[in-house]
Amino acid sequence: MDDRQQQQTKRKKIVEALILAAPEPITAQKLAQIVPHLKPAAAKALVAELKKEYDEQDRAFEVWEVAGGYQIRTRPEYAGYLRQLQVERPLRLSRAALETLAVVAYKQPVTRAEIEHVRGVDVGATVRSLVDRQLIRIAGHREVPGRPMLYATTRRFLEVFGLTRLEDLPTLRDIEEFLPPPEEAPAAPGEVPGELH
């Protein structure tokens, strides 16, 4: 192995270590800032190589592109085993929280009054809970009398739901394709799980 190949192998190992150790998805730009003599495009290429290697080796983990960065996650087929290790309960969102989160995700930036107009109920406690869970954030104030707060989703929202960017949200047409006809719709559950990875 020549010197150039050794340097490339070393960079790939550093990129792998950074993705593995990063507390949140790490961007190609951040990788390029940390790894000597690495450009963002080359960082993306190294990540693609790692992803290919993991797939070819049929590893129990894979590289995900989420929230504008990269993260190593275990494959879904091992979720049952991994749940047995969890000390904390998985993130659970009530139907009200999911509905509120959906309104924010699709209409952001949005005020509490606008969310309540869509949902038809008071959402104060639900919005506070979503802010506390870091799924939504205060994104500023609307320039109208009273200057109400504007809410938007966070990078954590993208991470939890496995999205690279907001444009990856399903369209309403996509959602309608998955819904059963009204007469076959099951009773609404009390809570809907949304597990963290």
Residue pairs with C-beta under 8 A, 6 or more apart in sequence:
1 9
7 37
11 35
11 36
11 37
11 38
11 42
11 46
12 46
12 49
12 50
14 34
14 35
15 31
15 35
15 38
15 43
15 46
15 47
15 50
16 50
18 26
18 31
18 34
18 35
19 26
19 31
19 47
19 50
19 63
19 70
19 71
19 72
20 72
22 69
22 71
24 67
24 69
24 71
24 155
24 156
24 159
25 64
25 65
25 66
25 67
25 68
25 69
25 70
25 71
25 155
25 159
26 69
26 70
26 71
27 68
27 69
27 70
28 40
28 41
28 43
28 44
28 47
28 69
28 70
29 40
29 43
30 69
31 38
31 40
31 43
31 46
31 47
31 70
32 38
32 39
32 40
32 42
32 43
35 43
38 46
47 63
47 70
50 63
51 62
51 63
54 61
54 62
54 63
55 62
59 75
60 74
60 75
60 78
61 72
61 73
61 74
61 75
62 72
62 73
62 75
63 70
63 71
63 72
64 70
64 71
64 72
64 73
64 162
64 197
65 164
66 158
66 159
66 162
66 163
66 164
67 155
67 156
67 158
67 159
67 163
67 164
68 155
68 158
68 164
68 165
71 159
71 197
73 197
74 82
74 197
79 195
83 90
90 193
90 194
90 195
90 196
91 133
91 160
91 193
91 194
91 195
91 196
92 191
92 192
92 193
92 194
93 101
93 191
93 192
93 193
93 194
94 126
94 190
94 191
94 192
95 188
95 189
95 190
95 191
95 192
96 119
96 121
96 123
96 126
97 126
97 129
97 130
98 192
98 194
99 119
100 115
100 119
100 123
100 126
100 127
100 130
101 130
101 135
101 136
101 153
101 157
103 110
103 114
103 115
103 118
103 119
104 110
104 115
104 130
104 136
104 151
104 152
104 153
105 153
105 157
105 166
105 169
106 169
107 114
107 115
107 118
108 139
108 150
108 151
108 152
108 153
108 166
109 139
109 140
109 142
109 150
109 151
109 152
110 150
110 151
110 152
111 142
111 148
111 149
111 150
111 151
112 123
112 124
112 127
112 148
112 149
112 151
113 148
115 123
115 127
115 151
116 122
116 123
127 136
127 151
130 136
131 137
131 138
131 151
133 156
134 154
134 156
135 153
135 154
135 156
135 157
135 160
136 151
136 152
136 153
136 154
136 157
137 151
137 152
137 153
137 154
138 149
138 150
138 151
139 150
139 151
139 152
140 149
140 150
141 147
141 148
141 149
141 150
142 148
142 149
142 150
153 166
157 163
158 164
158 165
158 166
159 197
160 194
160 196
160 197
161 194
162 197
163 169
179 185
180 186
